[in-house]
């Protein structure tokens, strides 16, 4: 569970909030949660740089047989999210550790889906990203919709008044040098310890640097020749006393030559291909990512008008899905074509090759039906299952048609050869189908790690073999006479 807090949160506050969250998880989910541990901020080896407002929380779970509040990981994530609603200042995103890292390495985001908004103005980008997030939340199946934290970091803005410094004969660099030394620190020399050398940095104490009223009293030295009779104009009724307006002899306060205020600034500015971008991320629940993206794209195109110079790009696992679809669009036709070529070379007859190839759509029908009955969407693993299913189905059809063809070539009448071949080849066909389907049963009912990949593949193969076996034993013998070569002996 990735936990995000406001960017301005202090380290001590973030640690306290994280400890309270972990205790709540262990206390409210005693039957499901074994151990909770977290990594806050950036480690010494900065392979995954994060601020103190971000925590990777790893929840170690007890065996599923002990669970009482949920039956699946998705249900448990929803229960945890509901239990954490009372925790103010936190937002959550659920994933698996390896899945999260793979998504980040492949697509640059940690969620299943990312909508990247590109443009120049950060405020316009944030406004458009929030509109995209609102539209995504209305799409059925959206979960954990979140806009990237691009703002919210408190900054102290010191805007130098150039007219004021001109009256004092100051340069911008003179004011900036004092501010840098007071707030950021300036090197005052080096410290030697044996062979090691360290810079000695001097700056104001933390309590002064964090007090904006004290920052306003910083004294800027005037150049030689400037007189302290030349003072800036101070509005009537200003709270600045006489010393603050004039400073000491040869000095002027920072408030007299700059406008100082504390405001929220950008937390980070991300770029991709040289353009600023803000990412809207979300996960899907109860839907496949392909149909979800189709609905989301349609809704955003109808309801969002981007300004000129701004555009969207979809990423995340959706990019992987598109790439896999393009590969399958090539692999599947090539595989089916090679199967047909091998059938034609076996029989030397286009008609019989087409007859055996008829088992492929019969098998695919059962695979699609089995996915629908189990409520599973089509996925890449399901597509791989369809390819494997086509090979087994063709093998069964080849066994049946080859035996009937051999009987007819030996002088057996066609109707008797078809009946005898169907009965004789029943056991080999059933054995081939049962061995393959029973071997996939553990994968079809798996609930452990990797089950989301195993279940679609096994479901397709088992359902397709059931339909193809039944139809092979009934349909192929029935239509054999229609596909038999005209010059082949039938009596």
C-alpha positions as CSV (number, residue, x, y, z in Angstrom):
1,X,0.0,0.0,0.0
2,X,1.5,3.3,-1.1
3,X,0.7,6.1,1.3
4,X,1.0,9.8,0.2
5,X,0.6,12.8,2.4
6,X,0.9,16.6,1.8
7,X,4.3,17.6,0.5
8,X,4.9,20.0,3.4
9,X,4.6,17.3,6.2
10,X,7.5,17.1,8.6
11,X,9.5,13.9,8.9
12,X,8.5,13.5,12.6
13,X,4.8,14.1,11.8
14,X,5.0,11.6,8.9
15,X,6.6,9.0,11.0
16,X,3.9,9.4,13.7
17,X,1.1,9.2,11.2
18,X,2.7,6.1,9.7
19,X,3.0,4.4,13.1
20,X,-0.6,5.1,13.9
21,X,-1.7,3.7,10.5
22,X,0.3,0.5,11.0
23,X,-1.2,-0.1,14.5
24,X,-4.7,0.4,13.1
25,X,-4.1,-2.2,10.4
26,X,-2.8,-4.8,12.9
27,X,-5.6,-4.1,15.4
28,X,-8.6,-4.0,12.9
29,X,-7.4,-7.0,10.8
30,X,-6.0,-9.5,13.2
31,X,-7.1,-12.5,11.1
32,X,-5.7,-11.2,7.9
33,X,-2.6,-9.1,8.6
34,X,0.5,-10.8,10.0
35,X,3.0,-7.9,9.9
36,X,3.2,-4.3,8.6
37,X,6.4,-2.6,7.7
38,X,7.1,0.6,5.8
39,X,9.9,2.5,4.1
40,X,9.5,6.3,4.5
41,X,11.4,8.7,2.2
42,X,14.6,8.0,0.4
43,X,17.0,5.3,1.5
44,X,20.8,5.7,1.7
45,X,21.1,4.0,-1.7
46,X,18.7,6.3,-3.6
47,X,17.4,3.8,-6.1
48,X,13.8,5.0,-5.4
49,X,13.9,8.7,-4.4
50,X,10.9,9.8,-2.5
51,X,10.1,12.6,-0.1
52,X,9.1,12.1,3.6
53,X,5.5,12.5,2.5
54,X,5.5,9.1,0.7
55,X,5.7,5.7,2.4
56,X,5.8,2.2,0.8
57,X,3.8,0.1,3.2
58,X,4.3,-3.6,2.9
59,X,1.5,-5.7,4.4
60,X,2.4,-9.3,5.1
61,X,-0.8,-11.4,5.1
62,X,-1.7,-14.6,7.0
63,X,-2.9,-17.7,5.1
64,X,-6.1,-17.1,3.2
65,X,-7.8,-19.9,5.2
66,X,-7.7,-17.7,8.3
67,X,-9.3,-14.6,6.7
68,X,-12.7,-13.6,7.9
69,X,-13.3,-10.1,6.4
70,X,-12.5,-10.9,2.8
71,X,-12.0,-13.7,0.4
72,X,-9.7,-12.1,-2.3
73,X,-7.0,-9.5,-2.3
74,X,-9.3,-7.0,-4.0
75,X,-11.9,-7.4,-1.3
76,X,-9.3,-7.0,1.4
77,X,-7.9,-3.9,-0.2
78,X,-11.4,-2.4,-0.2
79,X,-11.9,-3.3,3.5
80,X,-8.6,-1.7,4.4
81,X,-9.4,1.4,2.4
82,X,-12.8,1.7,4.2
83,X,-11.1,1.2,7.6
84,X,-8.6,4.0,6.8
85,X,-11.1,6.6,5.8
86,X,-10.9,8.2,9.2
87,X,-7.2,8.9,8.8
88,X,-6.9,12.5,7.7
89,X,-4.3,13.7,5.3
90,X,-3.5,10.3,3.7
91,X,-4.3,8.9,0.3
92,X,-3.7,5.3,-0.6
93,X,-3.0,3.1,-3.6
94,X,-2.9,-0.7,-3.4
95,X,-0.7,-3.0,-5.5
96,X,1.7,-5.9,-5.3
97,X,5.4,-5.1,-4.6
98,X,6.6,-6.7,-7.8
99,X,3.7,-5.4,-9.9
100,X,4.3,-1.9,-8.7
101,X,8.0,-2.0,-9.6
102,X,7.4,-3.5,-13.0
103,X,4.8,-0.9,-13.8
104,X,7.2,1.8,-12.8
105,X,10.1,0.4,-14.8
106,X,8.0,-0.3,-17.9
107,X,5.6,2.7,-18.0
108,X,7.0,5.2,-15.5
109,X,3.9,5.0,-13.3
110,X,3.0,2.8,-10.4
111,X,-0.7,2.3,-11.4
112,X,-2.4,0.2,-14.1
113,X,-3.5,3.2,-16.1
114,X,-2.0,6.7,-16.5
115,X,-3.3,9.7,-18.4
116,X,-0.5,12.1,-19.0
117,X,-1.4,15.8,-19.6
118,X,1.3,17.7,-21.5
119,X,1.7,21.5,-21.7
120,X,3.7,24.6,-20.6
121,X,1.8,26.3,-17.8
122,X,1.8,24.3,-14.6
123,X,-1.4,25.9,-13.3
124,X,-3.2,25.1,-16.5
125,X,-1.8,21.6,-16.4
126,X,-3.1,21.0,-12.9
127,X,-6.5,22.4,-13.8
128,X,-6.8,20.1,-16.8
129,X,-5.5,17.1,-14.8
130,X,-8.2,17.6,-12.1
131,X,-10.9,17.7,-14.8
132,X,-9.5,14.4,-16.3
133,X,-9.6,12.9,-12.8
134,X,-13.2,13.9,-12.3
135,X,-14.2,12.3,-15.6
136,X,-12.3,9.1,-14.8
137,X,-14.1,8.8,-11.5
138,X,-17.4,8.6,-13.4
139,X,-16.3,5.7,-15.5
140,X,-17.5,2.3,-14.2
141,X,-14.6,0.3,-12.7
142,X,-12.3,3.3,-11.8
143,X,-10.5,2.9,-8.5
144,X,-7.8,4.9,-6.8
145,X,-8.0,7.8,-9.2
146,X,-5.4,10.3,-8.2
147,X,-3.7,13.4,-9.6
148,X,0.1,13.6,-9.3
149,X,1.2,15.9,-6.4
150,X,2.7,18.7,-8.4
151,X,2.0,21.5,-5.9
152,X,1.6,22.0,-2.1
153,X,5.2,22.6,-1.1
154,X,5.4,25.8,1.1
155,X,8.1,28.2,-0.2
156,X,9.3,31.6,1.1
157,X,9.2,34.0,-1.9
158,X,11.5,37.0,-1.7
159,X,10.7,39.4,-4.6
160,X,13.3,42.1,-4.8
161,X,12.0,45.6,-5.4
162,X,14.4,47.0,-8.1
163,X,13.3,50.6,-7.7
164,X,13.9,50.4,-3.9
165,X,17.4,49.0,-4.3
166,X,18.2,51.6,-6.9
167,X,17.5,54.4,-4.4
168,X,20.1,52.8,-2.1
169,X,22.6,52.1,-4.8
170,X,22.3,48.3,-4.3
171,X,22.5,45.6,-6.9
172,X,20.3,42.5,-7.0
173,X,23.3,40.3,-6.3
174,X,24.0,42.3,-3.1
175,X,20.6,41.4,-1.7
176,X,20.7,37.8,-3.0
177,X,24.1,37.2,-1.4
178,X,22.8,38.2,2.1
179,X,19.7,36.1,1.7
180,X,21.7,33.1,0.5
181,X,24.1,33.3,3.4
182,X,21.4,33.8,6.0
183,X,18.9,31.1,4.8
184,X,20.9,28.7,2.7
185,X,24.3,29.1,4.2
186,X,27.7,30.3,3.0
187,X,31.1,28.8,3.2
188,X,33.3,30.4,5.8
189,X,36.3,28.1,5.4
190,X,37.4,24.5,5.5
191,X,37.8,22.1,8.4
192,X,40.5,19.4,8.2
193,X,40.2,16.0,10.0
194,X,43.2,13.8,9.1
195,X,42.9,13.4,5.3
196,X,39.2,14.5,5.2
197,X,38.2,18.1,4.4
198,X,34.8,19.6,5.1
199,X,33.4,23.0,4.3
200,X,32.4,25.2,7.3
201,X,28.9,26.5,6.5
202,X,27.5,29.5,8.4
203,X,23.8,30.4,8.4
204,X,21.1,31.7,10.8
205,X,19.6,29.3,13.4
206,X,16.5,27.3,12.5
207,X,14.1,29.3,14.7
208,X,15.1,32.5,12.9
209,X,15.0,31.1,9.4
210,X,11.5,29.7,10.0
211,X,10.1,33.0,11.3
212,X,9.1,35.3,8.4
213,X,9.1,38.4,10.7
214,X,12.8,37.7,11.6
215,X,13.6,37.2,7.9
216,X,12.2,40.6,7.1
217,X,14.6,42.2,9.7
218,X,17.7,40.9,7.9
219,X,20.1,43.8,7.4
220,X,21.5,44.5,3.9
221,X,24.8,46.4,4.0
222,X,24.8,49.6,2.0
223,X,27.6,50.3,-0.4
224,X,30.2,53.0,0.5
225,X,28.9,56.5,-0.2
226,X,25.3,55.7,0.5
227,X,23.8,57.7,3.3
228,X,21.2,56.5,5.7
229,X,19.2,59.7,5.1
230,X,17.9,58.0,1.9
231,X,15.2,55.7,3.2
232,X,12.5,53.9,1.3
233,X,9.0,55.2,1.3
234,X,6.8,53.3,3.9
235,X,3.0,53.3,3.5
236,X,1.1,55.3,6.2
237,X,0.0,53.1,9.0
238,X,2.7,50.5,8.4
239,X,3.6,48.3,11.3
240,X,7.3,48.8,10.7
241,X,8.9,50.8,13.4
242,X,11.5,53.5,12.7
243,X,14.5,51.1,13.1
244,X,12.9,48.7,10.6
245,X,12.4,51.5,8.1
246,X,15.9,52.9,8.3
247,X,17.9,50.0,9.7
248,X,21.2,50.7,11.4
249,X,23.8,53.0,10.2
250,X,25.1,51.6,6.8
251,X,22.4,49.0,6.7
252,X,18.8,48.6,5.4
253,X,16.3,45.9,6.4
254,X,15.3,43.3,3.8
255,X,11.7,44.3,4.1
256,X,12.5,47.7,2.8
257,X,13.9,46.4,-0.5
258,X,11.9,43.2,-1.1
259,X,8.4,41.9,-0.9
260,X,8.4,38.7,1.3
261,X,5.6,36.2,1.7
262,X,5.0,32.6,2.3
263,X,2.9,30.7,-0.3
264,X,2.5,27.3,-1.9
265,X,4.7,26.4,-4.7
266,X,5.4,23.5,-7.0
267,X,6.3,20.2,-5.3
268,X,8.0,18.9,-8.4
269,X,8.0,19.6,-12.1
270,X,8.2,16.5,-14.3
271,X,9.1,16.5,-17.9
272,X,8.9,14.0,-20.7
273,X,10.5,14.5,-24.1
274,X,11.2,18.1,-23.0
275,X,7.6,18.9,-22.1
276,X,6.0,19.5,-18.7
277,X,3.5,16.9,-17.7
278,X,1.2,15.9,-14.9
279,X,0.0,12.4,-14.6
280,X,-3.5,11.2,-13.5
281,X,-3.3,7.6,-12.3
282,X,-6.0,5.0,-11.6
283,X,-6.5,1.3,-11.2
284,X,-9.4,-0.7,-12.5
285,X,-11.8,-3.0,-10.5
286,X,-14.2,-5.4,-11.9
287,X,-13.4,-4.6,-15.6
288,X,-10.7,-5.3,-18.0
289,X,-8.4,-2.4,-18.8
290,X,-9.1,-2.5,-22.5
291,X,-12.9,-1.7,-22.3
292,X,-12.3,0.6,-19.4
293,X,-9.9,2.7,-21.5
294,X,-12.3,2.7,-24.4
295,X,-15.1,4.1,-22.2
296,X,-12.7,6.6,-20.5
297,X,-11.4,7.9,-23.8
298,X,-14.9,8.4,-25.2
299,X,-16.0,10.3,-22.1
300,X,-13.0,12.5,-22.0
301,X,-13.2,13.3,-25.7
302,X,-16.9,14.3,-25.3
303,X,-16.5,16.4,-22.1
304,X,-13.0,17.9,-22.1
305,X,-11.7,20.6,-24.4
306,X,-8.0,21.1,-24.0
307,X,-6.5,24.5,-24.6
308,X,-4.2,25.0,-27.6
309,X,-0.8,23.5,-27.0
310,X,-2.0,20.9,-24.5
311,X,-2.6,17.2,-25.2
312,X,-3.2,13.9,-23.5
313,X,-1.4,10.6,-23.8
314,X,-2.5,7.3,-22.3
315,X,0.1,5.1,-20.6
316,X,0.6,2.4,-18.0
317,X,-0.4,-1.2,-18.5
318,X,-2.6,0.0,-21.4
319,X,0.6,0.6,-23.4
320,X,1.6,-3.0,-22.7
321,X,-1.8,-4.2,-23.8
322,X,-1.7,-2.4,-27.1
323,X,1.8,-3.8,-27.8
324,X,0.7,-7.3,-26.9
325,X,-2.4,-7.0,-29.1
326,X,-0.3,-5.9,-32.0
327,X,2.0,-8.9,-31.5
328,X,-1.0,-11.3,-31.2
329,X,-2.5,-9.8,-34.3
330,X,0.5,-11.2,-36.1
331,X,1.2,-14.4,-34.1
332,X,-2.4,-15.8,-34.1
333,X,-2.9,-15.7,-37.9
334,X,0.6,-17.0,-38.5
335,X,0.0,-19.9,-36.1
336,X,-3.4,-20.8,-37.7
337,X,-1.9,-20.6,-41.2
338,X,1.0,-22.9,-40.3
339,X,-1.6,-25.4,-38.8
340,X,-3.5,-25.3,-42.0
341,X,-0.4,-25.8,-44.1
342,X,0.6,-28.9,-42.1
343,X,-2.9,-30.3,-42.4
344,X,-2.9,-29.8,-46.1
345,X,0.6,-31.5,-46.4
346,X,-0.7,-34.4,-44.3
347,X,-3.9,-35.2,-46.3
348,X,-2.9,-33.7,-49.7
349,X,-6.5,-32.5,-49.8
350,X,-7.8,-29.0,-49.3
351,X,-11.3,-30.3,-48.4
352,X,-10.0,-32.6,-45.6
353,X,-7.7,-29.9,-44.3
354,X,-10.7,-27.5,-44.1
355,X,-12.7,-30.2,-42.3
356,X,-10.1,-30.7,-39.6
357,X,-9.6,-26.9,-39.3
358,X,-13.3,-26.7,-38.5
359,X,-12.4,-27.8,-35.0
360,X,-10.7,-24.4,-34.3
361,X,-13.9,-22.3,-34.2
362,X,-15.6,-25.0,-32.3
363,X,-12.9,-24.9,-29.7
364,X,-12.8,-21.1,-29.5
365,X,-16.6,-21.0,-28.9
366,X,-16.1,-23.0,-25.7
367,X,-13.2,-20.9,-24.6
368,X,-15.2,-17.7,-25.0
369,X,-18.2,-19.2,-23.2
370,X,-16.1,-20.4,-20.3
371,X,-14.6,-16.9,-19.8
372,X,-18.1,-15.4,-19.8
373,X,-19.4,-17.9,-17.3
374,X,-16.5,-17.2,-14.9
375,X,-16.8,-13.4,-15.3
376,X,-13.3,-13.0,-16.7
377,X,-12.3,-10.4,-19.2
378,X,-10.2,-11.2,-22.3
379,X,-6.5,-10.8,-21.5
380,X,-3.2,-11.6,-23.1
381,X,-2.9,-14.8,-21.2
382,X,-6.3,-15.8,-22.4
383,X,-5.1,-15.2,-25.9
384,X,-2.1,-17.5,-25.4
385,X,-4.6,-20.1,-24.1
386,X,-6.6,-19.8,-27.3
387,X,-3.4,-20.5,-29.3
388,X,-2.7,-23.6,-27.3
389,X,-6.3,-24.7,-27.5
390,X,-6.3,-24.6,-31.3
391,X,-3.4,-27.0,-31.4
392,X,-5.0,-29.6,-29.1
393,X,-8.4,-29.3,-31.0
394,X,-6.7,-29.8,-34.3
395,X,-4.9,-32.9,-33.0
396,X,-8.2,-34.5,-31.9
397,X,-9.8,-33.7,-35.3
398,X,-6.7,-35.1,-37.1
399,X,-7.0,-38.4,-35.2
400,X,-10.7,-38.8,-36.1
401,X,-10.5,-37.8,-39.8
402,X,-7.3,-39.8,-40.5
403,X,-8.9,-43.0,-39.1
404,X,-12.1,-42.6,-41.1
405,X,-10.1,-41.8,-44.3
406,X,-8.0,-45.0,-43.8
407,X,-11.1,-47.1,-43.4
408,X,-12.6,-45.7,-46.6
409,X,-9.4,-46.2,-48.5
410,X,-9.4,-49.9,-47.5
411,X,-12.8,-50.4,-49.1
412,X,-15.2,-49.8,-46.1
413,X,-18.4,-48.0,-47.2
414,X,-18.5,-44.3,-46.1
415,X,-21.5,-44.5,-43.7
416,X,-20.0,-47.6,-42.0
417,X,-16.5,-46.1,-41.9
418,X,-17.8,-42.9,-40.3
419,X,-19.8,-44.9,-37.6
420,X,-17.0,-47.3,-36.9
421,X,-14.4,-44.5,-36.8
422,X,-16.4,-42.4,-34.4
423,X,-16.8,-45.3,-32.0
424,X,-13.2,-46.5,-32.3
425,X,-11.6,-43.1,-31.9
426,X,-13.8,-42.1,-29.0
427,X,-11.3,-43.3,-26.4
428,X,-8.1,-41.6,-27.9
429,X,-10.0,-38.3,-28.4
430,X,-11.3,-38.3,-24.8
431,X,-7.9,-39.3,-23.4
432,X,-6.2,-36.5,-25.2
433,X,-8.7,-33.9,-24.1
434,X,-8.9,-35.2,-20.5
435,X,-5.2,-35.2,-20.0
436,X,-4.8,-31.6,-21.2
437,X,-7.9,-30.3,-19.4
438,X,-7.3,-32.1,-16.1
439,X,-3.8,-30.8,-16.0
440,X,-5.1,-27.2,-16.2
441,X,-7.6,-27.6,-13.3
442,X,-5.2,-26.6,-10.5
443,X,-4.4,-23.4,-12.5
444,X,-8.1,-22.7,-13.1
445,X,-8.9,-22.7,-9.4
446,X,-5.6,-21.1,-8.2
447,X,-5.8,-18.3,-5.7
448,X,-2.1,-17.9,-4.8
449,X,0.4,-15.5,-6.3
450,X,0.2,-15.4,-10.1
451,X,-3.4,-16.7,-10.1
452,X,-4.5,-13.7,-12.1
453,X,-2.3,-14.9,-14.9
454,X,-3.0,-18.6,-14.6
455,X,-6.8,-18.6,-14.3
456,X,-7.7,-17.1,-17.7
457,X,-5.3,-19.4,-19.6
458,X,-6.5,-22.5,-17.9
459,X,-10.2,-21.5,-18.2
460,X,-9.9,-21.0,-21.9
461,X,-8.2,-24.4,-22.4
462,X,-10.6,-26.4,-20.3
463,X,-13.8,-24.8,-21.7
464,X,-12.5,-25.0,-25.3
465,X,-11.5,-28.7,-24.9
466,X,-15.0,-29.6,-23.6
467,X,-16.7,-27.9,-26.5
468,X,-14.2,-29.1,-29.2
469,X,-14.3,-32.7,-27.9
470,X,-18.1,-33.0,-27.9
471,X,-18.4,-31.3,-31.3
472,X,-15.5,-33.3,-32.8
473,X,-17.2,-36.5,-31.9
474,X,-20.5,-35.3,-33.4
475,X,-20.0,-32.6,-36.0
476,X,-16.9,-34.0,-37.8
477,X,-18.4,-37.4,-38.6
478,X,-21.6,-35.8,-39.6
479,X,-20.2,-33.4,-42.2
480,X,-17.4,-35.7,-43.4
481,X,-19.3,-36.7,-46.5
482,X,-19.6,-33.0,-47.5
483,X,-15.9,-32.5,-47.3
484,X,-14.7,-35.8,-48.7
485,X,-12.7,-35.4,-52.0
486,X,-14.9,-36.1,-55.0
487,X,-12.4,-38.5,-56.5
488,X,-12.0,-40.5,-53.3
489,X,-13.6,-43.9,-53.2
490,X,-16.8,-43.7,-51.0
491,X,-18.2,-47.2,-51.6
